[in-house]
Amino acid sequence: MINLQKSLICLVLLAFVSCTTMSGGKESLGSSNPIIMDIRLSVFHIPDRPYKGGWKLGHSQFIKGKYAIEEYVPKDESIESWSRLYTEQTLARISTSPANPKDMMAGLRDLMEKRCPDVVWKVIRESEHDILYEYYFENCPGTPSQYEIARIIYGKWNIWRIAYTQKGAPINEQERLKWIENLSEPRIVAQ
């Protein structure tokens, strides 16, 4: 029975990551990280196995061939009022997409600096196909202080952005290292 439940969960997760494919290419973002899997499982209802995790889907939007976004919040919060937020975004790679993850991040940083001039931004690590970064701001007009750690991953057909955001002061070093590990694990899966 336990193996059947595990198999069902794996199938559900495979179906989920397959849904994130945006264009004609067959690729998805897969993860076996327990925290990421727990967050993703909050979307599905499996009979006789109610979800008991700490997250729920707060918002999702999908436009075929263009983009998809899913935002998860702690189960006792809402998308309108949250303390922590986990986000997965998928964009179809098109001719006008930034050439690489560093350029994509630079564009996001420039937009953030226009809104919040005092933002503190730091690249944690980067490679040809992905970049992991963090930022923190306070005293930004219309936006509460927050800390975010995020990763941009370039596939052949799609671009993914995954992020953990927390309102308030920057997270402690132990929590920071945990989210660096969590966001570093997901990989592009060619199908």
C-alpha positions in Angstrom: 0.0 0.0 0.0 2.8 2.4 0.9 4.6 1.7 -2.4 1.3 2.4 -4.3 1.0 5.7 -2.5 4.6 6.6 -3.3 4.0 5.6 -7.0 0.8 7.8 -7.1 2.7 10.7 -5.6 5.5 10.3 -8.2 3.0 10.2 -11.1 1.3 13.3 -9.8 4.6 15.1 -9.5 5.6 14.0 -13.0 2.2 15.3 -14.3 2.8 18.6 -12.5 6.3 19.2 -13.8 5.1 18.2 -17.3 2.5 21.0 -17.1 5.3 23.6 -16.8 6.5 22.9 -20.4 5.7 26.0 -22.3 6.8 25.5 -25.9 7.2 22.7 -28.5 10.2 21.4 -26.7 9.9 18.6 -24.2 11.5 19.7 -20.9 10.3 20.4 -17.4 11.7 21.4 -14.1 12.0 18.4 -11.8 12.9 18.1 -8.1 13.3 15.4 -5.5 14.0 17.9 -2.8 11.6 17.1 0.1 10.6 20.7 0.8 10.0 21.6 -2.8 8.0 18.3 -3.2 5.9 19.1 -0.1 5.1 22.5 -1.5 4.1 21.1 -4.9 2.0 18.4 -3.3 -0.2 21.0 -1.7 -1.9 21.5 -5.1 -3.2 17.9 -5.4 -6.0 16.0 -3.7 -5.1 12.3 -3.4 -8.1 10.3 -2.1 -7.4 8.6 1.3 -4.2 10.7 1.7 -5.0 14.2 2.7 -2.2 16.7 2.4 -0.9 17.7 5.8 2.0 20.0 4.8 2.5 23.6 5.7 1.8 25.2 2.3 -1.1 25.9 -0.1 -1.4 27.2 -3.6 -2.2 30.9 -3.3 -2.3 32.0 -6.9 -1.7 30.5 -10.4 -1.9 31.7 -13.9 -1.1 30.1 -17.2 -1.1 31.4 -20.8 -0.2 28.6 -23.2 3.0 29.1 -25.1 3.9 32.2 -23.0 4.2 31.8 -19.3 3.0 30.1 -16.1 3.2 31.2 -12.5 2.4 29.4 -9.2 2.7 31.1 -5.9 2.4 29.1 -2.6 1.8 30.5 0.8 1.7 29.0 4.3 -1.6 27.1 4.7 -3.0 29.6 7.3 -2.2 32.6 5.1 -3.5 34.0 1.8 -1.9 35.5 -1.3 -3.2 38.9 -0.2 -1.6 38.6 3.3 1.5 36.4 3.6 4.7 36.2 5.6 6.5 33.7 3.3 6.0 32.9 -0.4 7.4 30.2 -2.7 7.1 31.0 -6.4 7.7 29.0 -9.6 7.5 30.8 -12.9 8.0 29.4 -16.4 8.6 31.6 -19.5 8.8 30.4 -23.1 12.2 31.2 -24.6 11.6 33.5 -27.5 13.9 35.6 -29.7 13.5 38.6 -27.5 14.3 36.7 -24.2 17.5 37.8 -22.5 20.5 35.8 -23.8 21.4 34.1 -20.5 20.4 33.9 -16.8 22.8 36.7 -15.8 21.2 39.1 -18.3 17.7 38.1 -17.1 18.7 38.7 -13.5 20.3 42.1 -14.4 17.0 43.2 -16.0 15.1 42.2 -12.9 17.6 43.9 -10.7 17.3 47.1 -12.8 13.5 47.1 -12.4 13.8 46.5 -8.7 16.4 49.3 -8.2 14.0 51.8 -10.0 11.2 50.8 -7.5 13.4 50.4 -4.4 16.7 52.4 -4.8 18.1 51.0 -1.5 17.8 47.3 -2.5 20.8 45.2 -1.6 21.5 42.6 -4.3 24.0 39.8 -4.3 24.8 36.9 -6.7 25.4 33.7 -4.7 26.6 31.6 -7.7 26.3 31.5 -11.4 26.9 29.2 -14.4 26.2 29.3 -18.1 22.7 27.9 -17.5 21.6 29.3 -14.1 22.1 32.0 -11.6 21.3 32.0 -7.8 20.9 35.4 -6.2 19.4 37.1 -3.2 18.2 40.6 -2.4 16.8 42.6 0.5 15.1 45.9 0.8 13.3 48.1 3.3 11.7 51.5 3.1 10.5 50.8 -0.4 7.3 52.9 -1.2 4.2 50.8 -1.1 6.0 47.5 -0.4 6.9 46.0 3.0 10.5 45.1 3.8 11.4 41.7 2.4 14.2 39.3 1.6 14.2 37.0 -1.4 16.5 34.2 -2.6 15.9 33.2 -6.2 17.3 31.1 -9.1 16.9 31.5 -12.8 17.4 28.4 -14.9 17.7 28.4 -18.7 16.6 25.4 -20.7 16.6 24.9 -24.4 12.9 25.9 -24.7 12.0 27.5 -21.4 13.2 29.8 -18.6 12.4 29.0 -15.0 12.5 31.3 -12.0 12.0 29.8 -8.5 12.1 31.9 -5.4 11.6 32.0 -1.7 10.5 35.3 -0.3 10.0 36.4 3.3 8.6 39.7 4.6 10.6 41.5 7.2 14.3 41.4 8.0 16.7 39.1 6.1 16.5 35.4 7.2 19.1 34.0 9.6 22.1 32.2 8.1 20.8 28.7 8.9 17.5 29.3 7.1 19.4 31.1 4.2 21.6 28.0 3.7 18.6 25.7 3.7 16.9 27.7 0.9 20.2 27.9 -1.1 20.2 24.1 -0.9 16.4 23.8 -1.7 16.6 26.1 -4.7 19.9 24.6 -6.0 18.4 21.1 -6.4 15.7 21.4 -9.1 17.0 20.4 -12.6 15.7 20.5 -16.1 14.3 17.2 -17.2 14.3 16.4 -20.9 11.3 14.3 -21.9 
